[in-house]
Amino acid sequence: MIITRTPFRMSFFGGGTDFESYFKEHGGAVLSTTFDKYCYVSVRHLPRFFDYWNEIIYSKIERVQHTDEIMHPAVRNAMKMKDMHELRLSYDADLPARSGLGTSSSFAVGMLNAFSALKGKKLSKRQLADEAIYLERVLCNESGGIQDQIAAAFGGLNLISFGADGYEVRPVDISKERKDELNDRLMLFFTGFSRFSSDIQQGTVKALKDKYAELKEMTELTFEAERLLRNEDADLNEFGRMLDHTWKLKRGISNGISTGSIDDMYSAGIKAGALGGKLLGAGGGGFLLFYAEPDRQEAVREAMKELLYIPFRFEQEGTAIVHDEQESFEKTER
């Protein structure tokens, strides 16, 4: 049995510039981090006592003979891609799916990591990211960018830059004290809404052609935010103000990114003393992130009292194999 643990991510700056249709021509960059909320994927070969050959357990339970019968598109396509047979796959997570934290891509990365390990192979972080991008964007034909797969595979606080030749991951190396200070000033709330990211992304893709100026400014803000973090003497509160600015830019890209109720929640957080924040992910619902100084956080929590507050800490590892117990397997003809 193989068990993988893969973190979720929060993207601070640059979301939207990671769409291939945009960055291949204009370039782009994202500043993001992974944090200590994870999805777990366990995979083993199914014992041959049952009248089905594959068992897939997530919010549903699928028991099927042939891979083609699997309804979950990522599992079905990944099993074909990696030539996997006779599996029991189980998915579990600390946070709900479709919530703006890259959950589907974390699952894809963790699943591919588990499949490779079950075959006795160890892939690099880049190989896992590339395979997950290919799985979701090509084989599953889902709309979206490529930052989520990269963040889940590599882990940590990174500047990810995009260009005609692909992407580069550069860790943001700052002192533990400064990173802890940033972590302590960020507050995460669940809005209670869920949506399919790819549905929102389809509208975003259409809007990108007319939003070059906004996306260019978002890219510039990403590099500016990285420089701010690296400068230990710079006022960290400016990070919060920049979050507010980039959120206003992003919500102007497509009508589906925000809603009236989310705008009201965000305004309430700002009025309570948060310096900035944003809705994480493609938009339409999920998690609200605020930046607030310690003496304003109680007021922000009071303003968000109808929402679930999620404490978190940054993490550095990315996807990892937490249990590896190899087993012999020979494919049978049935």
C-alpha positions as CSV (number, residue, x, y, z in Angstrom):
1,M,0.0,0.0,0.0
2,I,1.1,3.5,-0.8
3,I,-0.2,6.6,1.0
4,T,0.7,10.1,-0.2
5,R,0.1,13.4,1.5
6,T,-0.2,16.5,-0.7
7,P,-0.7,20.1,0.6
8,F,-3.2,22.6,-0.6
9,R,-2.1,26.0,-1.7
10,M,-3.1,29.6,-1.4
11,S,-2.2,32.0,-4.2
12,F,-1.4,35.6,-3.2
13,F,-0.6,37.3,-6.5
14,G,-0.7,36.6,-10.2
15,G,-3.6,34.3,-10.6
16,G,-4.8,34.3,-14.2
17,T,-1.3,35.0,-15.6
18,D,-0.6,31.2,-15.4
19,F,-3.0,30.4,-18.3
20,E,-1.0,29.0,-21.1
21,S,-2.9,31.1,-23.7
22,Y,-1.7,34.2,-21.9
23,F,1.8,33.5,-20.6
24,K,3.1,31.9,-23.8
25,E,2.9,35.3,-25.4
26,H,3.1,37.8,-22.5
27,G,4.8,35.9,-19.6
28,G,3.4,35.7,-16.1
29,A,4.2,35.1,-12.5
30,V,2.5,33.8,-9.3
31,L,3.4,34.2,-5.7
32,S,1.9,31.4,-3.6
33,T,2.5,29.1,-0.7
34,T,1.4,25.7,0.5
35,F,0.1,25.2,4.0
36,D,-0.6,22.5,6.5
37,K,-4.0,21.3,5.2
38,Y,-3.6,18.2,3.0
39,C,-5.3,15.6,0.9
40,Y,-4.4,11.9,1.3
41,V,-4.4,9.3,-1.4
42,S,-4.0,5.6,-0.6
43,V,-3.5,3.1,-3.3
44,R,-3.1,-0.7,-3.3
45,H,-3.9,-3.5,-5.6
46,L,-7.4,-4.9,-5.0
47,P,-7.5,-8.4,-3.6
48,R,-9.0,-10.8,-6.1
49,F,-11.9,-11.9,-4.0
50,F,-14.5,-9.6,-5.4
51,D,-16.7,-9.5,-8.5
52,Y,-15.3,-6.0,-9.4
53,W,-11.7,-5.2,-10.4
54,N,-11.3,-1.6,-9.3
55,E,-12.7,0.3,-6.3
56,I,-12.5,4.1,-6.2
57,I,-13.5,5.8,-2.9
58,Y,-14.1,9.6,-2.7
59,S,-17.4,11.4,-2.2
60,K,-18.8,8.4,-4.0
61,I,-17.8,4.7,-4.2
62,E,-17.2,3.3,-7.6
63,R,-16.8,-0.5,-8.1
64,V,-16.2,-1.4,-11.7
65,Q,-14.6,-4.0,-13.8
66,H,-12.9,-2.0,-16.5
67,T,-11.0,1.3,-16.3
68,D,-13.2,2.8,-19.0
69,E,-16.2,2.4,-16.6
70,I,-14.7,4.7,-13.9
71,M,-16.8,7.9,-13.8
72,H,-14.1,10.1,-12.0
73,P,-12.3,11.6,-15.0
74,A,-9.0,12.3,-13.3
75,V,-8.8,8.7,-11.9
76,R,-9.9,7.1,-15.2
77,N,-7.4,9.1,-17.3
78,A,-4.5,8.7,-14.8
79,M,-4.9,4.9,-14.6
80,K,-4.8,4.8,-18.4
81,M,-1.8,7.2,-18.5
82,K,0.2,5.2,-15.9
83,D,-1.1,1.8,-17.0
84,M,-2.6,0.9,-13.6
85,H,-4.8,-2.1,-13.1
86,E,-6.8,-3.8,-10.3
87,L,-6.7,-0.9,-7.8
88,R,-8.3,0.2,-4.6
89,L,-7.9,4.0,-4.4
90,S,-9.1,6.1,-1.5
91,Y,-9.2,9.9,-1.2
92,D,-9.5,11.9,2.1
93,A,-8.9,15.6,2.8
94,D,-8.7,18.1,5.5
95,L,-10.7,20.7,3.6
96,P,-13.6,20.4,1.1
97,A,-13.2,20.1,-2.6
98,R,-14.2,22.9,-5.0
99,S,-13.1,25.6,-2.5
100,G,-10.4,27.6,-4.2
101,L,-7.4,25.9,-2.7
102,G,-6.2,23.9,-5.7
103,T,-7.8,20.7,-4.2
104,S,-8.3,18.9,-7.5
105,S,-4.7,19.5,-8.6
106,S,-3.4,18.4,-5.2
107,F,-5.4,15.2,-5.6
108,A,-4.0,14.8,-9.1
109,V,-0.4,15.2,-7.9
110,G,-0.9,12.9,-4.9
111,M,-2.5,10.2,-7.0
112,L,0.2,10.3,-9.7
113,N,2.9,10.2,-6.9
114,A,1.1,7.1,-5.4
115,F,0.8,5.4,-8.8
116,S,4.5,5.8,-9.5
117,A,5.5,4.6,-6.1
118,L,3.3,1.5,-6.4
119,K,5.3,0.7,-9.5
120,G,8.5,1.2,-7.5
121,K,9.4,4.5,-9.3
122,K,10.2,7.9,-7.7
123,L,9.4,11.0,-9.8
124,S,10.9,14.4,-9.2
125,K,8.8,17.3,-8.1
126,R,8.9,18.7,-11.7
127,Q,7.9,15.4,-13.2
128,L,4.9,15.2,-10.9
129,A,3.9,18.7,-11.7
130,D,4.2,18.2,-15.4
131,E,2.3,14.9,-15.4
132,A,-0.5,16.5,-13.3
133,I,-0.7,19.5,-15.7
134,Y,-1.0,17.1,-18.7
135,L,-3.6,15.0,-16.9
136,E,-5.9,17.9,-16.0
137,R,-5.4,20.2,-18.9
138,V,-5.0,17.8,-21.8
139,L,-6.4,14.4,-20.9
140,C,-9.3,15.7,-18.8
141,N,-9.6,18.9,-21.0
142,E,-10.3,21.1,-17.9
143,S,-9.9,24.8,-18.2
144,G,-7.5,26.6,-15.9
145,G,-3.9,27.6,-15.3
146,I,-1.0,25.5,-14.2
147,Q,0.1,27.1,-10.9
148,D,-1.9,24.6,-8.7
149,Q,-0.1,21.5,-9.9
150,I,3.3,23.1,-9.5
151,A,2.6,24.4,-6.0
152,A,1.2,21.1,-4.8
153,A,4.2,19.2,-6.2
154,F,7.0,21.5,-5.0
155,G,5.6,22.9,-1.8
156,G,6.7,26.0,0.1
157,L,6.6,29.8,-0.5
158,N,7.5,30.3,-4.1
159,L,7.6,32.7,-7.0
160,I,6.6,30.7,-10.0
161,S,7.3,32.5,-13.3
162,F,5.9,31.5,-16.7
163,G,7.1,32.1,-20.2
164,A,7.3,30.7,-23.7
165,D,9.7,28.1,-22.5
166,G,7.6,26.9,-19.6
167,Y,7.9,27.7,-15.9
168,E,10.5,28.3,-13.2
169,V,10.1,27.8,-9.5
170,R,12.1,30.1,-7.2
171,P,11.7,29.7,-3.4
172,V,11.2,33.0,-1.6
173,D,14.0,32.6,0.9
174,I,13.3,34.9,3.9
175,S,14.0,34.6,7.6
176,K,11.9,32.4,9.8
177,E,10.9,35.4,11.8
178,R,9.6,37.3,8.7
179,K,7.8,34.2,7.4
180,D,6.1,33.6,10.8
181,E,5.1,37.3,10.9
182,L,3.4,37.0,7.5
183,N,1.7,33.8,8.5
184,D,0.5,35.3,11.8
185,R,-1.1,38.2,9.9
186,L,-3.1,36.0,7.5
187,M,-6.6,34.9,8.4
188,L,-8.6,32.2,6.4
189,F,-12.4,31.9,6.4
190,F,-14.6,29.4,4.6
191,T,-17.5,31.1,2.9
192,G,-19.6,27.9,2.7
193,F,-19.9,28.1,-1.1
194,S,-18.5,25.5,-3.4
195,R,-18.2,25.6,-7.2
196,F,-16.4,23.8,-10.0
197,S,-13.2,25.8,-10.7
198,S,-13.2,24.8,-14.4
199,D,-16.6,26.4,-14.9
200,I,-15.4,29.7,-13.6
201,Q,-12.1,29.4,-15.6
202,Q,-13.9,29.0,-18.9
203,G,-15.3,32.5,-18.5
204,T,-11.9,33.7,-17.4
205,V,-10.2,32.3,-20.5
206,K,-12.6,34.2,-22.7
207,A,-12.0,37.4,-20.8
208,L,-8.2,37.3,-20.8
209,K,-8.0,38.6,-24.4
210,D,-9.5,41.9,-23.3
211,K,-7.7,42.2,-20.0
212,Y,-4.0,42.5,-21.0
213,A,-3.4,45.7,-19.0
214,E,-4.9,44.2,-15.8
215,L,-2.9,41.0,-16.1
216,K,0.3,42.9,-16.9
217,E,-0.2,44.9,-13.7
218,M,-0.9,41.8,-11.7
219,T,2.4,40.3,-12.9
220,E,4.2,43.4,-11.9
221,L,2.6,43.3,-8.5
222,T,3.7,39.7,-8.1
223,F,7.4,40.6,-8.5
224,E,6.9,43.7,-6.3
225,A,5.4,41.6,-3.5
226,E,8.3,39.1,-3.7
227,R,10.8,42.0,-3.4
228,L,8.9,43.3,-0.4
229,L,9.1,40.0,1.4
230,R,12.8,39.6,0.7
231,N,13.5,43.1,2.0
232,E,13.6,42.5,5.8
233,D,13.4,46.2,6.5
234,A,10.3,46.8,4.4
235,D,6.9,47.4,6.1
236,L,5.1,44.0,5.9
237,N,1.7,45.8,6.1
238,E,2.3,46.9,2.5
239,F,1.8,43.2,1.5
240,G,-1.8,43.5,2.9
241,R,-2.5,46.6,0.9
242,M,-1.1,45.0,-2.2
243,L,-3.5,42.1,-1.7
244,D,-6.4,44.5,-1.6
245,H,-5.2,46.0,-4.9
246,T,-4.7,42.8,-6.7
247,W,-8.1,41.4,-5.6
248,K,-9.8,44.5,-7.1
249,L,-7.9,43.9,-10.3
250,K,-8.7,40.2,-10.5
251,R,-12.4,40.6,-9.7
252,G,-12.6,43.0,-12.7
253,I,-11.5,40.3,-15.1
254,S,-14.7,38.3,-15.2
255,N,-18.2,38.6,-13.7
256,G,-18.0,35.0,-12.3
257,I,-15.0,35.7,-10.0
258,S,-17.0,37.4,-7.3
259,T,-20.6,37.7,-6.2
260,G,-22.6,40.3,-4.3
261,S,-22.5,38.3,-1.0
262,I,-18.7,37.8,-1.3
263,D,-18.2,41.5,-1.9
264,D,-20.3,42.2,1.2
265,M,-18.1,39.8,3.3
266,Y,-14.9,41.3,2.0
267,S,-16.1,44.8,2.7
268,A,-17.0,43.8,6.3
269,G,-13.5,42.4,6.8
270,I,-11.9,45.6,5.6
271,K,-14.2,47.8,7.7
272,A,-13.2,45.7,10.7
273,G,-9.6,46.5,10.2
274,A,-8.1,44.1,7.7
275,L,-5.6,45.9,5.4
276,G,-6.4,43.7,2.5
277,G,-7.3,40.2,1.3
278,K,-8.8,38.2,-1.5
279,L,-11.0,35.3,-2.5
280,L,-8.7,32.3,-3.2
281,G,-8.9,30.3,-6.3
282,A,-10.9,30.8,-9.6
283,G,-13.7,32.7,-7.9
284,G,-17.4,32.3,-7.2
285,G,-16.9,31.0,-3.6
286,G,-14.6,29.0,-1.3
287,F,-12.2,30.7,1.1
288,L,-11.6,34.3,1.9
289,L,-8.1,35.3,3.0
290,F,-7.5,38.5,5.0
291,Y,-4.3,40.3,6.1
292,A,-4.8,41.9,9.5
293,E,-2.5,43.1,12.2
294,P,-2.7,41.2,15.5
295,D,-4.6,44.0,17.3
296,R,-7.3,44.0,14.6
297,Q,-7.8,40.2,14.2
298,E,-10.4,39.9,17.0
299,A,-12.6,42.5,15.2
300,V,-12.1,40.7,11.9
301,R,-13.2,37.4,13.4
302,E,-16.2,39.1,14.9
303,A,-17.1,40.6,11.5
304,M,-16.8,37.1,10.0
305,K,-18.5,35.3,12.8
306,E,-20.9,33.6,10.5
307,L,-18.0,31.9,8.6
308,L,-15.8,29.1,9.7
309,Y,-12.3,30.3,10.7
310,I,-9.4,28.0,9.6
311,P,-6.1,28.4,11.5
312,F,-3.1,27.3,9.4
313,R,0.7,27.3,9.2
314,F,2.9,27.4,6.1
315,E,4.5,24.1,5.0
316,Q,7.6,23.4,2.9
317,E,7.5,19.8,1.8
318,G,5.0,19.5,-1.0
319,T,3.7,16.1,-2.0
320,A,5.2,13.3,0.0
321,I,5.0,9.5,0.4
322,V,4.1,8.9,4.0
323,H,3.6,5.1,3.8
324,D,5.3,2.8,1.3
325,E,4.7,-0.9,1.6
326,Q,5.4,-2.6,-1.6
327,E,3.5,-5.6,-2.8
328,S,3.9,-8.1,-5.6
329,F,1.5,-7.8,-8.5
330,E,1.0,-9.5,-11.8
331,K,-1.8,-8.4,-14.0
332,T,-4.3,-11.2,-14.7
333,E,-6.5,-11.7,-17.7
334,R,-10.1,-11.9,-16.7
